[in-house]
Amino acid sequence: MKKWVKHWKLAFLSLALICSISLPVRAAGETTLKEGVLIQGMDLSGMNKQEAAQAVEQYIEETLRPMQIILQTSNNTDVQVTAGDLGIRWNNPEILDEALAIGTEGNVIARYKVLKDLQRESVNYELTFDFDINAINQVLTEQCSLYDQPVVNAVLKRENDAFTVIEGQVGYRLDVEASIDVVYEYMTQKWDLQPCAIALDVIVDQPLGTAEELAKVTDVLGSFTTSFSSSGADRSANVSNGCKLIDGALCTLGRSFLPMRRWLPLPSRMVIIWQDPT
């Protein structure tokens, strides 16, 4: 009996010795991250939950928020912003609870085995991020839409009894709604936490008519003149201005020309009496 008690005491002392050597010392009731448990590659071992959260927020504030993001907008223009401008925020703080639980569950032997495994191979918890849709919309509207370029249609003018062709210009318009989705999807699903470039959704407006097409116009199909010398000053001014607004209008094949689109809005003092053509 004495021999058995002696062996039992030795076994108990050996187990106590293993525990005292292998398990980290911490304040009663406080859980800290174990060595080999990483957060986004950062070694935060020995930190409690509050300290680890502060370390992550500091990493976001100092490293990620200033990260340069290039938005490729209208007319091949690059707009430089930062992840902070797009409203970056930490999206999975619950990983700290999971990380802190490693090496704390099970009996002493099970915990000891987990700690030994961490010495051979670390466990890394990756951070995920969300972005503010309103912030993205503000950046696109205030900084990227500035580079939109309106389309300019080709123009055919009659000068000195000859036609002159003025080449048109391609237009570019940022599709803000579609680009919000492009930016948000990239930053939440594809971003590798490094500087990057994102091509925005730009609508290309082709001008009506080309120089080659308009150069084929060689004949005047019709012209018209009128006299309104007997009219009053106001009517004469209205007729002159109306003719000026539609003079030289170009109507391409398959399209119609409505003079009212050039005349509107009419001056408040001007009244038109419509007559039924039937």
C-alpha positions as a Python dict, from the first residue, in 0.01 Angstrom:
ca = {
    (1, 'M'): (0, 0, 0),
    (2, 'K'): (279, 244, 88),
    (3, 'K'): (456, 156, -236),
    (4, 'W'): (140, 235, -440),
    (5, 'V'): (94, 568, -262),
    (6, 'K'): (456, 653, -330),
    (7, 'H'): (419, 588, -702),
    (8, 'W'): (95, 787, -717),
    (9, 'K'): (262, 1088, -557),
    (10, 'L'): (550, 1067, -805),
    (11, 'A'): (308, 1056, -1099),
    (12, 'F'): (117, 1354, -965),
    (13, 'L'): (437, 1553, -920),
    (14, 'S'): (550, 1468, -1274),
    (15, 'L'): (221, 1585, -1422),
    (16, 'A'): (233, 1903, -1217),
    (17, 'L'): (589, 1964, -1339),
    (18, 'I'): (482, 1926, -1704),
    (19, 'C'): (195, 2168, -1657),
    (20, 'S'): (408, 2429, -1482),
    (21, 'I'): (670, 2417, -1760),
    (22, 'S'): (443, 2397, -2067),
    (23, 'L'): (142, 2614, -1991),
    (24, 'P'): (176, 2995, -1997),
    (25, 'V'): (136, 3184, -1675),
    (26, 'R'): (-153, 3437, -1675),
    (27, 'A'): (-377, 3614, -1432),
    (28, 'A'): (-663, 3411, -1295),
    (29, 'G'): (-963, 3417, -1532),
    (30, 'E'): (-776, 3601, -1812),
    (31, 'T'): (-733, 3437, -2153),
    (32, 'T'): (-456, 3545, -2388),
    (33, 'L'): (-350, 3448, -2739),
    (34, 'K'): (-109, 3155, -2747),
    (35, 'E'): (220, 3151, -2934),
    (36, 'G'): (162, 3027, -3286),
    (37, 'V'): (-185, 3185, -3315),
    (38, 'L'): (-162, 3469, -3570),
    (39, 'I'): (-408, 3739, -3674),
    (40, 'Q'): (-351, 3836, -4041),
    (41, 'G'): (7, 3716, -4003),
    (42, 'M'): (63, 3928, -3691),
    (43, 'D'): (201, 3768, -3375),
    (44, 'L'): (-19, 3900, -3096),
    (45, 'S'): (69, 3624, -2847),
    (46, 'G'): (26, 3717, -2483),
    (47, 'M'): (-245, 3974, -2561),
    (48, 'N'): (-595, 3954, -2420),
    (49, 'K'): (-902, 4027, -2635),
    (50, 'Q'): (-902, 4403, -2577),
    (51, 'E'): (-531, 4437, -2647),
    (52, 'A'): (-554, 4225, -2963),
    (53, 'A'): (-851, 4429, -3090),
    (54, 'Q'): (-656, 4750, -3035),
    (55, 'A'): (-359, 4605, -3226),
    (56, 'V'): (-583, 4514, -3520),
    (57, 'E'): (-747, 4859, -3527),
    (58, 'Q'): (-403, 5018, -3521),
    (59, 'Y'): (-298, 4801, -3817),
    (60, 'I'): (-607, 4911, -4010),
    (61, 'E'): (-558, 5278, -3923),
    (62, 'E'): (-185, 5296, -3999),
    (63, 'T'): (-148, 5045, -4283),
    (64, 'L'): (-477, 4987, -4464),
    (65, 'R'): (-665, 5317, -4447),
    (66, 'P'): (-382, 5509, -4625),
    (67, 'M'): (-349, 5231, -4889),
    (68, 'Q'): (-363, 5382, -5238),
    (69, 'I'): (-649, 5277, -5465),
    (70, 'I'): (-656, 5399, -5827),
    (71, 'L'): (-996, 5433, -5992),
    (72, 'Q'): (-976, 5430, -6371),
    (73, 'T'): (-1257, 5656, -6489),
    (74, 'S'): (-1373, 5840, -6801),
    (75, 'N'): (-1135, 5924, -7085),
    (76, 'N'): (-858, 5698, -6944),
    (77, 'T'): (-816, 5918, -6636),
    (78, 'D'): (-677, 5777, -6308),
    (79, 'V'): (-821, 5909, -5983),
    (80, 'Q'): (-616, 5831, -5671),
    (81, 'V'): (-804, 5764, -5348),
    (82, 'T'): (-740, 5555, -5037),
    (83, 'A'): (-911, 5260, -4872),
    (84, 'G'): (-1009, 5506, -4598),
    (85, 'D'): (-1188, 5724, -4856),
    (86, 'L'): (-1396, 5418, -4948),
    (87, 'G'): (-1503, 5366, -4585),
    (88, 'I'): (-1303, 5056, -4488),
    (89, 'R'): (-1407, 4884, -4165),
    (90, 'W'): (-1322, 4557, -3989),
    (91, 'N'): (-1591, 4301, -4063),
    (92, 'N'): (-1507, 3988, -3859),
    (93, 'P'): (-1401, 4080, -3501),
    (94, 'E'): (-1546, 3747, -3383),
    (95, 'I'): (-1225, 3574, -3494),
    (96, 'L'): (-1063, 3700, -3173),
    (97, 'D'): (-1295, 3477, -2968),
    (98, 'E'): (-1206, 3180, -3186),
    (99, 'A'): (-835, 3255, -3164),
    (100, 'L'): (-845, 3301, -2786),
    (101, 'A'): (-1021, 2966, -2744),
    (102, 'I'): (-730, 2773, -2895),
    (103, 'G'): (-540, 2585, -2625),
    (104, 'T'): (-800, 2651, -2356),
    (105, 'E'): (-1046, 2366, -2412),
    (106, 'G'): (-1028, 2009, -2289),
    (107, 'N'): (-817, 1857, -2011),
    (108, 'V'): (-457, 1938, -1935),
    (109, 'I'): (-319, 1674, -2171),
    (110, 'A'): (-539, 1793, -2461),
    (111, 'R'): (-433, 2154, -2409),
    (112, 'Y'): (-69, 2055, -2388),
    (113, 'K'): (-97, 1871, -2720),
    (114, 'V'): (-254, 2176, -2888),
    (115, 'L'): (29, 2399, -2768),
    (116, 'K'): (289, 2153, -2898),
    (117, 'D'): (112, 2146, -3236),
    (118, 'L'): (126, 2526, -3251),
    (119, 'Q'): (504, 2510, -3210),
    (120, 'R'): (524, 2300, -3526),
    (121, 'E'): (262, 2482, -3734),
    (122, 'S'): (98, 2815, -3659),
    (123, 'V'): (-270, 2898, -3711),
    (124, 'N'): (-352, 3220, -3898),
    (125, 'Y'): (-686, 3401, -3881),
    (126, 'E'): (-745, 3635, -4175),
    (127, 'L'): (-923, 3966, -4139),
    (128, 'T'): (-1216, 4054, -4363),
    (129, 'F'): (-1339, 4404, -4439),
    (130, 'D'): (-1653, 4585, -4543),
    (131, 'F'): (-1682, 4921, -4719),
    (132, 'D'): (-1931, 5208, -4698),
    (133, 'I'): (-2157, 5227, -5005),
    (134, 'N'): (-2232, 5595, -4936),
    (135, 'A'): (-1859, 5676, -4919),
    (136, 'I'): (-1797, 5496, -5249),
    (137, 'N'): (-2086, 5684, -5412),
    (138, 'Q'): (-1950, 6016, -5287),
    (139, 'V'): (-1602, 5944, -5425),
    (140, 'L'): (-1740, 5845, -5766),
    (141, 'T'): (-1978, 6140, -5786),
    (142, 'E'): (-1746, 6412, -5659),
    (143, 'Q'): (-1408, 6296, -5788),
    (144, 'C'): (-1459, 6060, -6082),
    (145, 'S'): (-1758, 6205, -6269),
    (146, 'L'): (-1562, 6527, -6316),
    (147, 'Y'): (-1382, 6366, -6607),
    (148, 'D'): (-1693, 6288, -6810),
    (149, 'Q'): (-1670, 6416, -7166),
    (150, 'P'): (-1990, 6502, -7357),
    (151, 'V'): (-2035, 6358, -7704),
    (152, 'V'): (-2008, 6606, -7991),
    (153, 'N'): (-2176, 6505, -8315),
    (154, 'A'): (-2011, 6567, -8648),
    (155, 'V'): (-2125, 6890, -8813),
    (156, 'L'): (-2174, 6977, -9179),
    (157, 'K'): (-2169, 7348, -9260),
    (158, 'R'): (-2235, 7536, -9578),
    (159, 'E'): (-1986, 7818, -9623),
    (160, 'N'): (-1893, 8010, -9936),
    (161, 'D'): (-2104, 7776, -10152),
    (162, 'A'): (-1915, 7471, -10022),
    (163, 'F'): (-1966, 7214, -9750),
    (164, 'T'): (-1729, 7207, -9452),
    (165, 'V'): (-1709, 6903, -9226),
    (166, 'I'): (-1627, 6937, -8855),
    (167, 'E'): (-1532, 6606, -8698),
    (168, 'G'): (-1729, 6483, -8398),
    (169, 'Q'): (-1594, 6380, -8060),
    (170, 'V'): (-1651, 6057, -7867),
    (171, 'G'): (-1826, 6107, -7533),
    (172, 'Y'): (-1753, 5932, -7202),
    (173, 'R'): (-1994, 5902, -6909),
    (174, 'L'): (-1924, 5729, -6578),
    (175, 'D'): (-2202, 5485, -6487),
    (176, 'V'): (-2202, 5565, -6114),
    (177, 'E'): (-2453, 5297, -6009),
    (178, 'A'): (-2272, 5017, -6193),
    (179, 'S'): (-1932, 5143, -6074),
    (180, 'I'): (-2043, 5132, -5709),
    (181, 'D'): (-2100, 4758, -5753),
    (182, 'V'): (-1764, 4719, -5931),
    (183, 'V'): (-1569, 4891, -5653),
    (184, 'Y'): (-1755, 4721, -5367),
    (185, 'E'): (-1722, 4372, -5517),
    (186, 'Y'): (-1351, 4417, -5584),
    (187, 'M'): (-1267, 4558, -5242),
    (188, 'T'): (-1467, 4297, -5048),
    (189, 'Q'): (-1384, 3990, -5257),
    (190, 'K'): (-1065, 4042, -5458),
    (191, 'W'): (-853, 4298, -5274),
    (192, 'D'): (-523, 4154, -5145),
    (193, 'L'): (-459, 4444, -4902),
    (194, 'Q'): (-209, 4598, -5145),
    (195, 'P'): (-225, 4910, -5368),
    (196, 'C'): (-445, 4834, -5668),
    (197, 'A'): (-626, 4976, -5970),
    (198, 'I'): (-998, 4930, -6044),
    (199, 'A'): (-1148, 4994, -6389),
    (200, 'L'): (-1482, 5168, -6348),
    (201, 'D'): (-1787, 5119, -6569),
    (202, 'V'): (-1772, 5392, -6833),
    (203, 'I'): (-2033, 5440, -7106),
    (204, 'V'): (-1890, 5538, -7446),
    (205, 'D'): (-2117, 5756, -7662),
    (206, 'Q'): (-2030, 5755, -8030),
    (207, 'P'): (-2100, 6077, -8222),
    (208, 'L'): (-2363, 6083, -8495),
    (209, 'G'): (-2203, 6095, -8836),
    (210, 'T'): (-1840, 6071, -8934),
    (211, 'A'): (-1617, 6291, -9146),
    (212, 'E'): (-1608, 6019, -9411),
    (213, 'E'): (-1987, 5997, -9427),
    (214, 'L'): (-2045, 6372, -9435),
    (215, 'A'): (-1778, 6425, -9699),
    (216, 'K'): (-2005, 6241, -9942),
    (217, 'V'): (-2260, 6524, -9921),
    (218, 'T'): (-2207, 6745, -10225),
    (219, 'D'): (-2551, 6877, -10321),
    (220, 'V'): (-2794, 7120, -10161),
    (221, 'L'): (-3135, 6955, -10174),
    (222, 'G'): (-3332, 7268, -10090),
    (223, 'S'): (-3329, 7614, -9938),
    (224, 'F'): (-3587, 7872, -9847),
    (225, 'T'): (-3602, 8245, -9798),
    (226, 'T'): (-3879, 8471, -9675),
    (227, 'S'): (-3941, 8837, -9612),
    (228, 'F'): (-4101, 8978, -9302),
    (229, 'S'): (-4014, 9344, -9348),
    (230, 'S'): (-4371, 9442, -9281),
    (231, 'S'): (-4378, 9266, -8944),
    (232, 'G'): (-4328, 9435, -8611),
    (233, 'A'): (-3994, 9438, -8432),
    (234, 'D'): (-4081, 9158, -8189),
    (235, 'R'): (-4208, 8923, -8460),
    (236, 'S'): (-3910, 8999, -8681),
    (237, 'A'): (-3672, 8917, -8395),
    (238, 'N'): (-3855, 8592, -8323),
    (239, 'V'): (-3847, 8478, -8686),
    (240, 'S'): (-3480, 8568, -8723),
    (241, 'N'): (-3386, 8381, -8406),
    (242, 'G'): (-3598, 8078, -8501),
    (243, 'C'): (-3430, 8052, -8841),
    (244, 'K'): (-3089, 8090, -8680),
    (245, 'L'): (-3158, 7801, -8440),
    (246, 'I'): (-3242, 7553, -8715),
    (247, 'D'): (-3011, 7683, -8989),
    (248, 'G'): (-2755, 7419, -9085),
    (249, 'A'): (-2925, 7141, -8893),
    (250, 'L'): (-2800, 6797, -8993),
    (251, 'C'): (-3045, 6511, -9035),
    (252, 'T'): (-2873, 6177, -9087),
    (253, 'L'): (-3019, 5878, -9271),
    (254, 'G'): (-3303, 5711, -9085),
    (255, 'R'): (-3353, 5999, -8839),
    (256, 'S'): (-3609, 6283, -8825),
    (257, 'F'): (-3563, 6649, -8746),
    (258, 'L'): (-3805, 6833, -8515),
    (259, 'P'): (-3755, 7213, -8517),
    (260, 'M'): (-3930, 7246, -8181),
    (261, 'R'): (-3639, 7068, -8013),
    (262, 'R'): (-3420, 7360, -8120),
    (263, 'W'): (-3676, 7627, -8035),
    (264, 'L'): (-3776, 7514, -7686),
    (265, 'P'): (-3806, 7664, -7433),
    (266, 'L'): (-3992, 7949, -7592),
    (267, 'P'): (-3979, 8301, -7446),
    (268, 'S'): (-4270, 8365, -7207),
    (269, 'R'): (-4408, 8646, -7426),
    (270, 'M'): (-4414, 8431, -7740),
    (271, 'V'): (-4741, 8251, -7824),
    (272, 'I'): (-4784, 7987, -8094),
    (273, 'I'): (-5127, 7903, -8233),
    (274, 'W'): (-5137, 7542, -8350),
    (275, 'Q'): (-5366, 7460, -8641),
    (276, 'D'): (-5507, 7118, -8726),
    (277, 'P'): (-5344, 7015, -9056),
    (278, 'T'): (-5663, 6828, -9154),
}
